[in-house]
Amino acid sequence: MALLRHALRPAHLTALLLIATLTLLLSIASLAGLPGLPLMVIVLSWLFKYAYVLLDLSAEGIAEPPVLSAEMVNPVEQRPLMQLAICGAGFGLAWWIGGAPGYAIGAAFLALLPATAAVLGVTGSAIEALNPLTLARVIRGLGSAYLVLLAATITFAAAIYGLEHLPVWGAVKTAAAQWLLLSLFSLIGGAIYERRQALGHEPQVSPERTADREERERVRRRERMLEDAYVPARIHEPHRVVEPMSRWLDAAGDAQLETDACAFLARAANWNEPRTYSLVAQLVISRLIAARKFSLALERFEAARRVVPDLAMASPADARVLIQHARATGRARLAERLEAEAARS
């Protein structure tokens, strides 16, 4: 289902307007006969260059098709010619050999065609697109998506052949063929995007990049909050230190609790304020217990005791949880020591 949206990307109005424009130009070139041949070659080069641009953007996770621009039809872009040369060499070899071996070579080349387009799209290198090891890595990385690409390639070829036999206007056939071509290239790029982790591909837009960017922003905001919290710690007002930390944890929820707890304790340890550190430790350990992260809470408690040896939990209920978990995990000596401390308090 995820690949379907990539295949339907050329249905966007921008791509449809491009197809209509190119269809008009191709119709004019066809009506002009031999003098229109240069225009036809130029328009077809634009189409295939746009197809590779669409593949690129799909692989980068960009949803909206671009408007055809002067940069896209730059003559420096040689991937369509490389793809044409690869197709000519592969199918030409199959025709030259002929017979059953020729059919086998043609079938094998057809099976590799989506992989060659994918490698050309990502690397722009015809040598890599002909490298069996590179093609094998791409096919393995795409996994089951490659079967979809292969089926789409065969369907595309059959549809192009079938269009020639339909009793419709030539312009409609031309437009349909262009749409199918752009859909296939968009699908190849989309498969690269969907299998980005297996392929080692890092697109411009992805949930991972978005999450990483949001996390970096979150860490910056947390650092600013901790810098502000250091002011009351420096003037020995520890209760004012934990207030913004408590509000932060309330807003963040449990998803980032572990990283926040480690960050709070690490920063408080650098302040050399034992009373402040104790309050911060009590806060984060209590939150870990409330989130039922008992092992981590006990681990943080033991680490905090190395900084403040007489640290005790402010809540008797939290202390009991630590004692029970210490006993349940085989740390009987720690549990006994905590019980003795609780009895004296």
Phi and psi in degrees as GROMACS dihedral restraints (atoms count N, CA, C in turn):
[ dihedral_restraints ]
;  ai    aj    ak    al  type     phi  dphi    fc
    3     4     5     6     1   -65.0    20    10
    4     5     6     7     1   -36.0    20    10
    6     7     8     9     1   -71.5    20    10
    7     8     9    10     1   -25.2    20    10
    9    10    11    12     1   -62.1    20    10
   10    11    12    13     1   -39.6    20    10
   12    13    14    15     1   -66.2    20    10
   13    14    15    16     1   -29.6    20    10
   15    16    17    18     1   -71.3    20    10
   16    17    18    19     1   -39.9    20    10
   18    19    20    21     1   -64.9    20    10
   19    20    21    22     1   -29.9    20    10
   21    22    23    24     1   -89.7    20    10
   22    23    24    25     1     2.9    20    10
   24    25    26    27     1   -58.4    20    10
   25    26    27    28     1   -38.1    20    10
   27    28    29    30     1   -66.0    20    10
   28    29    30    31     1    -7.2    20    10
   30    31    32    33     1   -76.3    20    10
   31    32    33    34     1    -5.4    20    10
   33    34    35    36     1   -65.3    20    10
   34    35    36    37     1   147.3    20    10
   36    37    38    39     1   -55.5    20    10
   37    38    39    40     1   -38.6    20    10
   39    40    41    42     1   -59.7    20    10
   40    41    42    43     1   -46.7    20    10
   42    43    44    45     1   -68.2    20    10
   43    44    45    46     1   -37.5    20    10
   45    46    47    48     1   -66.2    20    10
   46    47    48    49     1   -37.9    20    10
   48    49    50    51     1   -65.6    20    10
   49    50    51    52     1   -38.5    20    10
   51    52    53    54     1   -63.4    20    10
   52    53    54    55     1   -45.5    20    10
   54    55    56    57     1   -60.4    20    10
   55    56    57    58     1   -41.9    20    10
   57    58    59    60     1   -62.7    20    10
   58    59    60    61     1   -41.7    20    10
   60    61    62    63     1   -65.6    20    10
   61    62    63    64     1   -46.8    20    10
   63    64    65    66     1   -65.4    20    10
   64    65    66    67     1   -35.8    20    10
   66    67    68    69     1   -63.4    20    10
   67    68    69    70     1   -41.4    20    10
   69    70    71    72     1   -62.0    20    10
   70    71    72    73     1   -45.6    20    10
   72    73    74    75     1   -65.0    20    10
   73    74    75    76     1   -40.1    20    10
   75    76    77    78     1   -66.8    20    10
   76    77    78    79     1   -35.2    20    10
   78    79    80    81     1   -66.1    20    10
   79    80    81    82     1   -41.3    20    10
   81    82    83    84     1   -63.4    20    10
   82    83    84    85     1   -44.0    20    10
   84    85    86    87     1   -63.5    20    10
   85    86    87    88     1   -38.7    20    10
   87    88    89    90     1   -66.7    20    10
   88    89    90    91     1   -40.2    20    10
   90    91    92    93     1   -68.7    20    10
   91    92    93    94     1   -27.7    20    10
   93    94    95    96     1   -76.8    20    10
   94    95    96    97     1   -12.0    20    10
   96    97    98    99     1    72.2    20    10
   97    98    99   100     1  -139.7    20    10
   99   100   101   102     1   -59.7    20    10
  100   101   102   103     1   -40.8    20    10
  102   103   104   105     1   -61.8    20    10
  103   104   105   106     1   -21.7    20    10
  105   106   107   108     1   -86.4    20    10
  106   107   108   109     1    -2.3    20    10
  108   109   110   111     1   -59.5    20    10
  109   110   111   112     1   -44.9    20    10
  111   112   113   114     1   -58.4    20    10
  112   113   114   115     1   -41.1    20    10
  114   115   116   117     1   -63.0    20    10
  115   116   117   118     1   -40.8    20    10
  117   118   119   120     1   -62.5    20    10
  118   119   120   121     1   -42.0    20    10
  120   121   122   123     1   -62.9    20    10
  121   122   123   124     1   -43.2    20    10
  123   124   125   126     1   -62.6    20    10
  124   125   126   127     1   -46.5    20    10
  126   127   128   129     1   -64.2    20    10
  127   128   129   130     1   -41.6    20    10
  129   130   131   132     1   -65.6    20    10
  130   131   132   133     1   -35.2    20    10
  132   133   134   135     1   -65.4    20    10
  133   134   135   136     1   -38.4    20    10
  135   136   137   138     1   -61.7    20    10
  136   137   138   139     1   -42.4    20    10
  138   139   140   141     1   -60.6    20    10
  139   140   141   142     1   -48.5    20    10
  141   142   143   144     1   -71.2    20    10
  142   143   144   145     1   -33.2    20    10
  144   145   146   147     1   -66.6    20    10
  145   146   147   148     1   -40.0    20    10
  147   148   149   150     1   -65.6    20    10
  148   149   150   151     1   -35.5    20    10
  150   151   152   153     1   -60.5    20    10
  151   152   153   154     1   -41.8    20    10
  153   154   155   156     1   -71.6    20    10
  154   155   156   157     1   -33.2    20    10
  156   157   158   159     1   -63.4    20    10
  157   158   159   160     1   -41.2    20    10
  159   160   161   162     1   -64.1    20    10
  160   161   162   163     1   -39.2    20    10
  162   163   164   165     1   -61.0    20    10
  163   164   165   166     1   -44.9    20    10
  165   166   167   168     1   -59.3    20    10
  166   167   168   169     1   -50.1    20    10
  168   169   170   171     1   -66.6    20    10
  169   170   171   172     1   -36.7    20    10
  171   172   173   174     1   -63.6    20    10
  172   173   174   175     1   -42.0    20    10
  174   175   176   177     1   -67.0    20    10
  175   176   177   178     1   -25.2    20    10
  177   178   179   180     1   -89.7    20    10
  178   179   180   181     1     0.6    20    10
  180   181   182   183     1    81.1    20    10
  181   182   183   184     1    16.6    20    10
  183   184   185   186     1   -91.7    20    10
  184   185   186   187     1   120.4    20    10
  186   187   188   189     1   -78.1    20    10
  187   188   189   190     1   -39.8    20    10
  189   190   191   192     1   -86.9    20    10
  190   191   192   193     1   129.7    20    10
  192   193   194   195     1   -63.3    20    10
  193   194   195   196     1   145.6    20    10
  195   196   197   198     1   -83.6    20    10
  196   197   198   199     1   162.6    20    10
  198   199   200   201     1   -81.1    20    10
  199   200   201   202     1   137.8    20    10
  201   202   203   204     1   -62.2    20    10
  202   203   204   205     1   126.7    20    10
  204   205   206   207     1  -126.2    20    10
  205   206   207   208     1   172.1    20    10
  207   208   209   210     1   -63.2    20    10
  208   209   210   211     1   -34.2    20    10
  210   211   212   213     1   -63.6    20    10
  211   212   213   214     1   -34.8    20    10
  213   214   215   216     1   -72.1    20    10
  214   215   216   217     1   -29.0    20    10
  216   217   218   219     1   -98.9    20    10
  217   218   219   220     1    19.5    20    10
  219   220   221   222     1   -57.1    20    10
  220   221   222   223     1   131.7    20    10
  222   223   224   225     1   -64.2    20    10
  223   224   225   226     1   -13.8    20    10
  225   226   227   228     1   -67.2    20    10
  226   227   228   229     1   -26.2    20    10
  228   229   230   231     1   -68.4    20    10
  229   230   231   232     1   109.2    20    10
  231   232   233   234     1  -111.3    20    10
  232   233   234   235     1     2.0    20    10
  234   235   236   237     1   -61.3    20    10
  235   236   237   238     1   -40.6    20    10
  237   238   239   240     1   -59.8    20    10
  238   239   240   241     1   -39.9    20    10
  240   241   242   243     1   -66.1    20    10
  241   242   243   244     1   -38.8    20    10
  243   244   245   246     1   -61.6    20    10
  244   245   246   247     1   -44.1    20    10
  246   247   248   249     1   -64.4    20    10
  247   248   249   250     1   -40.2    20    10
  249   250   251   252     1   -63.1    20    10
  250   251   252   253     1   -41.6    20    10
  252   253   254   255     1   -65.3    20    10
  253   254   255   256     1   -40.2    20    10
  255   256   257   258     1   -64.2    20    10
  256   257   258   259     1   -44.3    20    10
  258   259   260   261     1   -63.7    20    10
  259   260   261   262     1   -43.5    20    10
  261   262   263   264     1   -62.1    20    10
  262   263   264   265     1   -42.2    20    10
  264   265   266   267     1   -66.3    20    10
  265   266   267   268     1   -45.1    20    10
  267   268   269   270     1   -66.5    20    10
  268   269   270   271     1   -53.5    20    10
  270   271   272   273     1   -73.9    20    10
  271   272   273   274     1   -28.5    20    10
  273   274   275   276     1   -65.1    20    10
  274   275   276   277     1   -40.9    20    10
  276   277   278   279     1   -63.1    20    10
  277   278   279   280     1   -41.4    20    10
  279   280   281   282     1   -62.2    20    10
  280   281   282   283     1   -42.1    20    10
  282   283   284   285     1   -66.4    20    10
  283   284   285   286     1   -40.2    20    10
  285   286   287   288     1   -65.5    20    10
  286   287   288   289     1   -41.2    20    10
  288   289   290   291     1   -71.4    20    10
  289   290   291   292     1   -45.4    20    10
  291   292   293   294     1    70.0    20    10
  292   293   294   295     1   177.8    20    10
  294   295   296   297     1    64.3    20    10
  295   296   297   298     1  -161.2    20    10
  297   298   299   300     1   -61.3    20    10
  298   299   300   301     1   -42.0    20    10
  300   301   302   303     1   -61.3    20    10
  301   302   303   304     1   -37.6    20    10
  303   304   305   306     1   -64.9    20    10
  304   305   306   307     1   -43.1    20    10
  306   307   308   309     1   -61.7    20    10
  307   308   309   310     1   -38.6    20    10
  309   310   311   312     1   -65.2    20    10
  310   311   312   313     1   -42.7    20    10
  312   313   314   315     1   -65.0    20    10
  313   314   315   316     1   -42.0    20    10
  315   316   317   318     1   -61.9    20    10
  316   317   318   319     1   -42.4    20    10
  318   319   320   321     1   -65.4    20    10
  319   320   321   322     1   -41.5    20    10
  321   322   323   324     1   -64.1    20    10
  322   323   324   325     1   -41.1    20    10
  324   325   326   327     1   -67.6    20    10
  325   326   327   328     1   -39.3    20    10
  327   328   329   330     1   -60.8    20    10
  328   329   330   331     1   -38.1    20    10
  330   331   332   333     1   -66.7    20    10
  331   332   333   334     1   -28.2    20    10
  333   334   335   336     1   -91.3    20    10
  334   335   336   337     1    -7.6    20    10
  336   337   338   339     1   -58.8    20    10
  337   338   339   340     1   -47.2    20    10
  339   340   341   342     1   -60.8    20    10
  340   341   342   343     1   -34.6    20    10
  342   343   344   345     1   -67.3    20    10
  343   344   345   346     1   -41.0    20    10
  345   346   347   348     1   -63.7    20    10
  346   347   348   349     1   -40.0    20    10
  348   349   350   351     1   -65.4    20    10
  349   350   351   352     1   -39.9    20    10
  351   352   353   354     1   -64.4    20    10
  352   353   354   355     1   -44.5    20    10
  354   355   356   357     1   -66.1    20    10
  355   356   357   358     1   -42.7    20    10
  357   358   359   360     1   -61.4    20    10
  358   359   360   361     1   -39.6    20    10
  360   361   362   363     1   -63.4    20    10
  361   362   363   364     1   -40.1    20    10
  363   364   365   366     1   -84.4    20    10
  364   365   366   367     1   -43.2    20    10
  366   367   368   369     1  -100.1    20    10
  367   368   369   370     1   -27.5    20    10
  369   370   371   372     1    69.8    20    10
  370   371   372   373     1    15.8    20    10
  372   373   374   375     1  -113.1    20    10
  373   374   375   376     1   120.8    20    10
  375   376   377   378     1   -67.8    20    10
  376   377   378   379     1   -31.4    20    10
  378   379   380   381     1   -63.7    20    10
  379   380   381   382     1   -45.0    20    10
  381   382   383   384     1   -65.9    20    10
  382   383   384   385     1   -35.1    20    10
  384   385   386   387     1   -68.4    20    10
  385   386   387   388     1   -17.3    20    10
  387   388   389   390     1  -105.2    20    10
  388   389   390   391     1    -0.6    20    10
  390   391   392   393     1   -79.1    20    10
  391   392   393   394     1   115.4    20    10
  393   394   395   396     1   -58.5    20    10
  394   395   396   397     1   -36.2    20    10
  396   397   398   399     1   -66.4    20    10
  397   398   399   400     1   -42.5    20    10
  399   400   401   402     1   -64.1    20    10
  400   401   402   403     1   -44.9    20    10
  402   403   404   405     1   -62.0    20    10
  403   404   405   406     1   -40.1    20    10
  405   406   407   408     1   -64.7    20    10
  406   407   408   409     1   -40.9    20    10
  408   409   410   411     1   -64.3    20    10
  409   410   411   412     1   -40.0    20    10
  411   412   413   414     1   -66.5    20    10
  412   413   414   415     1   -45.1    20    10
  414   415   416   417     1   -62.9    20    10
  415   416   417   418     1   -43.1    20    10
  417   418   419   420     1   -64.8    20    10
  418   419   420   421     1   -40.5    20    10
  420   421   422   423     1   -66.4    20    10
  421   422   423   424     1   -37.5    20    10
  423   424   425   426     1   -72.4    20    10
  424   425   426   427     1   -25.8    20    10
  426   427   428   429     1    59.0    20    10
  427   428   429   430     1  -133.2    20    10
  429   430   431   432     1   -65.6    20    10
  430   431   432   433     1   -22.4    20    10
  432   433   434   435     1   -63.2    20    10
  433   434   435   436     1   -27.6    20    10
  435   436   437   438     1   -68.0    20    10
  436   437   438   439     1   -32.5    20    10
  438   439   440   441     1   -63.5    20    10
  439   440   441   442     1   -36.7    20    10
  441   442   443   444     1   -65.0    20    10
  442   443   444   445     1   -43.8    20    10
  444   445   446   447     1   -62.7    20    10
  445   446   447   448     1   -40.8    20    10
  447   448   449   450     1   -64.7    20    10
  448   449   450   451     1   -44.0    20    10
  450   451   452   453     1   -63.7    20    10
  451   452   453   454     1   -38.9    20    10
  453   454   455   456     1   -66.6    20    10
  454   455   456   457     1   -38.6    20    10
  456   457   458   459     1   -63.3    20    10
  457   458   459   460     1   -44.8    20    10
  459   460   461   462     1   -64.9    20    10
  460   461   462   463     1   -42.3    20    10
  462   463   464   465     1   -63.2    20    10
  463   464   465   466     1   -40.6    20    10
  465   466   467   468     1   -60.7    20    10
  466   467   468   469     1   -47.4    20    10
  468   469   470   471     1   -62.3    20    10
  469   470   471   472     1   -42.3    20    10
  471   472   473   474     1   -66.5    20    10
  472   473   474   475     1   -37.9    20    10
  474   475   476   477     1   -67.6    20    10
  475   476   477   478     1   -41.2    20    10
  477   478   479   480     1   -60.4    20    10
  478   479   480   481     1   -42.6    20    10
  480   481   482   483     1   -64.6    20    10
  481   482   483   484     1   -41.9    20    10
  483   484   485   486     1   -68.4    20    10
  484   485   486   487     1   -29.8    20    10
  486   487   488   489     1   -61.2    20    10
  487   488   489   490     1   -33.7    20    10
  489   490   491   492     1   -64.3    20    10
  490   491   492   493     1   -20.6    20    10
  492   493   494   495     1  -104.7    20    10
  493   494   495   496     1     5.0    20    10
  495   496   497   498     1   -86.1    20    10
  496   497   498   499     1   140.1    20    10
  498   499   500   501     1   -82.8    20    10
  499   500   501   502     1    62.8    20    10
  501   502   503   504     1  -128.3    20    10
  502   503   504   505     1   168.9    20    10
  504   505   506   507     1   -61.0    20    10
  505   506   507   508     1   149.0    20    10
  507   508   509   510     1   -60.7    20    10
  508   509   510   511     1   -35.3    20    10
  510   511   512   513     1   -63.6    20    10
  511   512   513   514     1   -36.4    20    10
  513   514   515   516     1   -67.1    20    10
  514   515   516   517     1   -42.0    20    10
  516   517   518   519     1   -61.5    20    10
  517   518   519   520     1   -42.4    20    10
  519   520   521   522     1   -63.9    20    10
  520   521   522   523     1   -44.2    20    10
  522   523   524   525     1   -65.0    20    10
  523   524   525   526     1   -42.0    20    10
  525   526   527   528     1   -64.3    20    10
  526   527   528   529     1   -41.1    20    10
  528   529   530   531     1   -63.5    20    10
  529   530   531   532     1   -40.0    20    10
  531   532   533   534     1   -64.1    20    10
  532   533   534   535     1   -43.0    20    10
  534   535   536   537     1   -62.4    20    10
  535   536   537   538     1   -42.2    20    10
  537   538   539   540     1   -63.8    20    10
  538   539   540   541     1   -39.9    20    10
  540   541   542   543     1   -63.7    20    10
  541   542   543   544     1   -47.3    20    10
  543   544   545   546     1   -64.9    20    10
  544   545   546   547     1   -36.8    20    10
  546   547   548   549     1   -63.0    20    10
  547   548   549   550     1   -42.0    20    10
  549   550   551   552     1   -63.8    20    10
  550   551   552   553     1   -44.6    20    10
  552   553   554   555     1   -68.4    20    10
  553   554   555   556     1   -37.8    20    10
  555   556   557   558     1   -64.1    20    10
  556   557   558   559     1   -37.6    20    10
  558   559   560   561     1   -65.2    20    10
  559   560   561   562     1   -40.2    20    10
  561   562   563   564     1   -62.5    20    10
  562   563   564   565     1   -46.5    20    10
  564   565   566   567     1   -62.9    20    10
  565   566   567   568     1   -39.0    20    10
  567   568   569   570     1   -64.3    20    10
  568   569   570   571     1   -36.9    20    10
  570   571   572   573     1   -65.2    20    10
  571   572   573   574     1   -39.0    20    10
  573   574   575   576     1   -60.8    20    10
  574   575   576   577     1   -42.9    20    10
  576   577   578   579     1   -65.3    20    10
  577   578   579   580     1   -46.4    20    10
  579   580   581   582     1   -66.6    20    10
  580   581   582   583     1   -28.6    20    10
  582   583   584   585     1  -106.9    20    10
  583   584   585   586     1    28.3    20    10
  585   586   587   588     1   -58.1    20    10
  586   587   588   589     1   -38.1    20    10
  588   589   590   591     1   -70.0    20    10
  589   590   591   592     1   -42.0    20    10
  591   592   593   594     1   -67.4    20    10
  592   593   594   595     1   -30.3    20    10
  594   595   596   597     1   -88.9    20    10
  595   596   597   598     1    -9.6    20    10
  597   598   599   600     1    72.1    20    10
  598   599   600   601     1    25.6    20    10
  600   601   602   603     1   -93.7    20    10
  601   602   603   604     1   133.6    20    10
  603   604   605   606     1  -113.8    20    10
  604   605   606   607     1    95.6    20    10
  606   607   608   609     1   -74.8    20    10
  607   608   609   610     1   164.6    20    10
  609   610   611   612     1   -66.1    20    10
  610   611   612   613     1   -38.0    20    10
  612   613   614   615     1  -122.6    20    10
  613   614   615   616     1   122.8    20    10
  615   616   617   618     1  -162.2    20    10
  616   617   618   619     1   157.9    20    10
  618   619   620   621     1   -57.9    20    10
  619   620   621   622     1   -33.8    20    10
  621   622   623   624     1   -66.9    20    10
  622   623   624   625     1   -44.7    20    10
  624   625   626   627     1   -65.5    20    10
  625   626   627   628     1   -40.3    20    10
  627   628   629   630     1   -62.7    20    10
  628   629   630   631     1   -44.9    20    10
  630   631   632   633     1   -64.0    20    10
  631   632   633   634     1   -39.8    20    10
  633   634   635   636     1   -64.9    20    10
  634   635   636   637     1   -42.6    20    10
  636   637   638   639     1   -64.6    20    10
  637   638   639   640     1   -42.4    20    10
  639   640   641   642     1   -65.3    20    10
  640   641   642   643     1   -37.6    20    10
  642   643   644   645     1   -67.6    20    10
  643   644   645   646     1   -39.7    20    10
  645   646   647   648     1   -62.5    20    10
  646   647   648   649     1   -41.0    20    10
  648   649   650   651     1   -65.5    20    10
  649   650   651   652     1   -39.1    20    10
  651   652   653   654     1   -64.3    20    10
  652   653   654   655     1   -42.2    20    10
  654   655   656   657     1   -63.2    20    10
  655   656   657   658     1   -39.8    20    10
  657   658   659   660     1   -61.9    20    10
  658   659   660   661     1   -43.2    20    10
  660   661   662   663     1   -65.6    20    10
  661   662   663   664     1   -37.9    20    10
  663   664   665   666     1   -65.8    20    10
  664   665   666   667     1   -38.9    20    10
  666   667   668   669     1   -64.6    20    10
  667   668   669   670     1   -39.4    20    10
  669   670   671   672     1   -64.4    20    10
  670   671   672   673     1   -41.0    20    10
  672   673   674   675     1   -62.5    20    10
  673   674   675   676     1   -41.9    20    10
  675   676   677   678     1   -68.8    20    10
  676   677   678   679     1   -34.5    20    10
  678   679   680   681     1   -63.6    20    10
  679   680   681   682     1   -41.1    20    10
  681   682   683   684     1   -66.8    20    10
  682   683   684   685     1   -35.2    20    10
  684   685   686   687     1   -68.4    20    10
  685   686   687   688     1   -22.9    20    10
  687   688   689   690     1   -68.9    20    10
  688   689   690   691     1   -23.9    20    10
  690   691   692   693     1   -60.7    20    10
  691   692   693   694     1   -53.0    20    10
  693   694   695   696     1   -66.5    20    10
  694   695   696   697     1   -27.3    20    10
  696   697   698   699     1   -65.5    20    10
  697   698   699   700     1   -37.1    20    10
  699   700   701   702     1   -69.0    20    10
  700   701   702   703     1   -29.4    20    10
  702   703   704   705     1  -101.0    20    10
  703   704   705   706     1    19.4    20    10
  705   706   707   708     1    62.5    20    10
  706   707   708   709     1    46.7    20    10
  708   709   710   711     1  -123.3    20    10
  709   710   711   712     1    71.4    20    10
  711   712   713   714     1   -62.1    20    10
  712   713   714   715     1   -30.2    20    10
  714   715   716   717     1   -65.6    20    10
  715   716   717   718     1   -30.7    20    10
  717   718   719   720     1   -73.2    20    10
  718   719   720   721     1   -16.7    20    10
  720   721   722   723     1   -73.7    20    10
  721   722   723   724     1   -44.6    20    10
  723   724   725   726     1   -78.6    20    10
  724   725   726   727     1   -16.7    20    10
  726   727   728   729     1   -61.4    20    10
  727   728   729   730     1   -52.4    20    10
  729   730   731   732     1   -65.1    20    10
  730   731   732   733     1   -31.2    20    10
  732   733   734   735     1   -65.6    20    10
  733   734   735   736     1   -41.0    20    10
  735   736   737   738     1   -63.9    20    10
  736   737   738   739     1   -42.5    20    10
  738   739   740   741     1   -64.2    20    10
  739   740   741   742     1   -38.9    20    10
  741   742   743   744     1   -60.8    20    10
  742   743   744   745     1   -46.6    20    10
  744   745   746   747     1   -66.1    20    10
  745   746   747   748     1   -35.2    20    10
  747   748   749   750     1   -61.7    20    10
  748   749   750   751     1   -42.4    20    10
  750   751   752   753     1   -74.6    20    10
  751   752   753   754     1   -35.1    20    10
  753   754   755   756     1   -76.8    20    10
  754   755   756   757     1   -31.1    20    10
  756   757   758   759     1    77.4    20    10
  757   758   759   760     1  -165.1    20    10
  759   760   761   762     1   -87.6    20    10
  760   761   762   763     1   -14.3    20    10
  762   763   764   765     1   -61.7    20    10
  763   764   765   766     1   -38.3    20    10
  765   766   767   768     1  -109.0    20    10
  766   767   768   769     1    16.8    20    10
  768   769   770   771     1   -61.5    20    10
  769   770   771   772     1   -42.2    20    10
  771   772   773   774     1   -61.9    20    10
  772   773   774   775     1   -47.8    20    10
  774   775   776   777     1   -68.2    20    10
  775   776   777   778     1   -37.1    20    10
  777   778   779   780     1   -64.7    20    10
  778   779   780   781     1   -42.1    20    10
  780   781   782   783     1   -61.2    20    10
  781   782   783   784     1   -44.7    20    10
  783   784   785   786     1   -64.2    20    10
  784   785   786   787     1   -40.8    20    10
  786   787   788   789     1   -65.9    20    10
  787   788   789   790     1   -42.8    20    10
  789   790   791   792     1   -62.5    20    10
  790   791   792   793     1   -46.9    20    10
  792   793   794   795     1   -67.9    20    10
  793   794   795   796     1   -38.6    20    10
  795   796   797   798     1   -65.1    20    10
  796   797   798   799     1   -41.9    20    10
  798   799   800   801     1   -68.6    20    10
  799   800   801   802     1   -43.3    20    10
  801   802   803   804     1   -63.9    20    10
  802   803   804   805     1   -31.9    20    10
  804   805   806   807     1   -65.8    20    10
  805   806   807   808     1   -27.9    20    10
  807   808   809   810     1   -80.3    20    10
  808   809   810   811     1    -9.2    20    10
  810   811   812   813     1   -83.2    20    10
  811   812   813   814     1   -13.7    20    10
  813   814   815   816     1    54.4    20    10
  814   815   816   817     1    41.3    20    10
  816   817   818   819     1  -124.9    20    10
  817   818   819   820     1    92.2    20    10
  819   820   821   822     1   -55.4    20    10
  820   821   822   823     1   -41.1    20    10
  822   823   824   825     1   -64.4    20    10
  823   824   825   826     1   -43.7    20    10
  825   826   827   828     1   -63.4    20    10
  826   827   828   829     1   -44.0    20    10
  828   829   830   831     1   -61.2    20    10
  829   830   831   832     1   -40.2    20    10
  831   832   833   834     1   -61.3    20    10
  832   833   834   835     1   -43.5    20    10
  834   835   836   837     1   -66.5    20    10
  835   836   837   838     1   -39.5    20    10
  837   838   839   840     1   -64.6    20    10
  838   839   840   841     1   -42.8    20    10
  840   841   842   843     1   -63.1    20    10
  841   842   843   844     1   -43.8    20    10
  843   844   845   846     1   -60.8    20    10
  844   845   846   847     1   -40.3    20    10
  846   847   848   849     1   -62.8    20    10
  847   848   849   850     1   -53.9    20    10
  849   850   851   852     1   -71.1    20    10
  850   851   852   853     1   -35.1    20    10
  852   853   854   855     1   -68.0    20    10
  853   854   855   856     1   -39.0    20    10
  855   856   857   858     1   -62.3    20    10
  856   857   858   859     1   -40.2    20    10
  858   859   860   861     1   -67.7    20    10
  859   860   861   862     1   -38.5    20    10
  861   862   863   864     1   -62.7    20    10
  862   863   864   865     1   -39.6    20    10
  864   865   866   867     1   -65.5    20    10
  865   866   867   868     1   -42.4    20    10
  867   868   869   870     1   -62.7    20    10
  868   869   870   871     1   -31.5    20    10
  870   871   872   873     1   -85.1    20    10
  871   872   873   874     1     4.1    20    10
  873   874   875   876     1    64.3    20    10
  874   875   876   877     1    28.7    20    10
  876   877   878   879     1   -95.0    20    10
  877   878   879   880     1    67.5    20    10
  879   880   881   882     1   -67.2    20    10
  880   881   882   883     1   -41.4    20    10
  882   883   884   885     1   -63.0    20    10
  883   884   885   886     1   -43.8    20    10
  885   886   887   888     1   -67.5    20    10
  886   887   888   889     1   -37.2    20    10
  888   889   890   891     1   -62.3    20    10
  889   890   891   892     1   -44.1    20    10
  891   892   893   894     1   -67.7    20    10
  892   893   894   895     1   -37.6    20    10
  894   895   896   897     1   -63.6    20    10
  895   896   897   898     1   -44.0    20    10
  897   898   899   900     1   -67.0    20    10
  898   899   900   901     1   -35.0    20    10
  900   901   902   903     1   -64.3    20    10
  901   902   903   904     1   -44.9    20    10
  903   904   905   906     1   -64.7    20    10
  904   905   906   907     1   -38.4    20    10
  906   907   908   909     1   -66.6    20    10
  907   908   909   910     1   -40.7    20    10
  909   910   911   912     1   -65.5    20    10
  910   911   912   913     1   -33.4    20    10
  912   913   914   915     1   -67.1    20    10
  913   914   915   916     1   -23.8    20    10
  915   916   917   918     1   -71.9    20    10
  916   917   918   919     1   -21.5    20    10
  918   919   920   921     1   -90.4    20    10
  919   920   921   922     1   -45.8    20    10
  921   922   923   924     1  -124.2    20    10
  922   923   924   925     1    96.3    20    10
  924   925   926   927     1   -59.9    20    10
  925   926   927   928     1   -27.9    20    10
  927   928   929   930     1   -98.3    20    10
  928   929   930   931     1    20.1    20    10
  930   931   932   933     1   -60.6    20    10
  931   932   933   934     1   134.0    20    10
  933   934   935   936     1  -135.5    20    10
  934   935   936   937     1   151.7    20    10
  936   937   938   939     1   -73.9    20    10
  937   938   939   940     1   140.6    20    10
  939   940   941   942     1   -70.7    20    10
  940   941   942   943     1   -30.1    20    10
  942   943   944   945     1  -100.3    20    10
  943   944   945   946     1   124.6    20    10
  945   946   947   948     1   -58.0    20    10
  946   947   948   949     1   -33.4    20    10
  948   949   950   951     1   -65.1    20    10
  949   950   951   952     1   -40.4    20    10
  951   952   953   954     1   -65.8    20    10
  952   953   954   955     1   -39.8    20    10
  954   955   956   957     1   -62.0    20    10
  955   956   957   958     1   -40.7    20    10
  957   958   959   960     1   -64.3    20    10
  958   959   960   961     1   -38.6    20    10
  960   961   962   963     1   -62.7    20    10
  961   962   963   964     1   -43.8    20    10
  963   964   965   966     1   -63.4    20    10
  964   965   966   967     1   -40.4    20    10
  966   967   968   969     1   -63.3    20    10
  967   968   969   970     1   -46.0    20    10
  969   970   971   972     1   -63.8    20    10
  970   971   972   973     1   -40.0    20    10
  972   973   974   975     1   -73.0    20    10
  973   974   975   976     1   -34.6    20    10
  975   976   977   978     1   -62.9    20    10
  976   977   978   979     1   -42.2    20    10
  978   979   980   981     1   -67.8    20    10
  979   980   981   982     1   -40.7    20    10
  981   982   983   984     1   -67.6    20    10
  982   983   984   985     1   -25.4    20    10
  984   985   986   987     1  -100.7    20    10
  985   986   987   988     1    15.3    20    10
  987   988   989   990     1    83.5    20    10
  988   989   990   991     1    13.7    20    10
  990   991   992   993     1  -102.3    20    10
  991   992   993   994     1    67.1    20    10
  993   994   995   996     1   -63.6    20    10
  994   995   996   997     1   -39.9    20    10
  996   997   998   999     1   -62.4    20    10
  997   998   999  1000     1   -42.5    20    10
  999  1000  1001  1002     1   -63.9    20    10
 1000  1001  1002  1003     1   -42.8    20    10
 1002  1003  1004  1005     1   -61.1    20    10
 1003  1004  1005  1006     1   -43.0    20    10
 1005  1006  1007  1008     1   -64.2    20    10
 1006  1007  1008  1009     1   -40.8    20    10
 1008  1009  1010  1011     1   -64.4    20    10
 1009  1010  1011  1012     1   -42.5    20    10
 1011  1012  1013  1014     1   -66.8    20    10
 1012  1013  1014  1015     1   -36.6    20    10
 1014  1015  1016  1017     1   -64.7    20    10
 1015  1016  1017  1018     1   -41.4    20    10
 1017  1018  1019  1020     1   -64.2    20    10
 1018  1019  1020  1021     1   -41.4    20    10
 1020  1021  1022  1023     1   -64.6    20    10
 1021  1022  1023  1024     1   -40.2    20    10
 1023  1024  1025  1026     1   -65.8    20    10
 1024  1025  1026  1027     1   -35.5    20    10
 1026  1027  1028  1029     1   -68.2    20    10
 1027  1028  1029  1030     1   -34.0    20    10
 1029  1030  1031  1032     1   -76.3    20    10
 1030  1031  1032  1033     1   -24.0    20    10
